[in-house]
Amino acid sequence: MMSLKKILKIMEMTKIESIWLGLESDNFSHSGLLYKRYSAEVLPDIFIALKAPEKLRCIAFRISIGFSFDENQWNKLKDIKIETLPDDRDNTKKFLLILLLNKQHKDIFSTLCEDLIFGVSDVSTEQTLVEKLLERLVKWQSLFEKVGKQGLSDEAQRGLYGEIYFLRFFLNNTSDKNHCLKSWLGPENSIQDFQYSNWAVEVKTTHGNNHQKIHITSERQLDDSIIEKIFLYHLSLDIRVGNGESLNSLIDEVSELLNDNTMASNLFKLKLLESGFYETHRPFYEERGYTIRQENLYRVSGNFPRITENQIPIGVGDVRYSIVLSESEEWRIDQETLLGEIQ
């Protein structure tokens, strides 16, 4: 009888991962391609596949036999490979394959393939399809290269904790989960951590003795002449080993909040990868816990203490400065006010 733990694990799997596991359990010995259609609701012909006899995981796109592109420009990629195979069932078609060569990256590959499928789900021309596929490969490569690093720095962990802490708050107070995930731009090194339409939220975390002092990394970060409404969300943290909420547990809770929304869940996984958070690094983050010391919200407007782009003399750049938040009380707002502005 299958254990409850195993049943729950299967339920947590992405669709693409479950298809690969099904294909891998097939006792086949022939060479070629073993594949299964991802979904009839996706416009292009997309298949989850294994290339035999190596049993390499891959994603396959069926295109016209006469459609050509330069495969050689991608032959220096590490850990993934691009190639084409004829379709034995239709001599007018061929498969364009993206193969995973390094099994260490299978979790990342699964997330990236899911994101890729969502990205091309309504593409109607082969030219656009192939362009979208190939433009993602450089991004994929950069993500694979980060896996070998020994996890996030202490500062990066605190920053990511703060952003996901705000994301959880946002998700718990809105019905549009996709909107929340799309607004999270911190992993893309955007000017502000959250931005959508005419609003932006910059998240800052502090700890230790200078818990009321935040650092601003550019003259554009708090410049409301660039975007209409800017808010500052500040978390003052106490950090203890074995006490408080870990980065891992926060991420797991947000993942559970997104279980009923495949697109938002997959986007969350992709943004974690872009932030440098990888499943293989989870042991590095397990013991460190965060406790909220203070939680502050400010509307950045008027004479809020800051430096903006129009105040910078010609020839001056790379502006960095600090703000003492105890001097900013008149701009403080509550959570209800913020939610009314960003939904």
Disulfide bonds with the S-S distance in Angstrom:
none
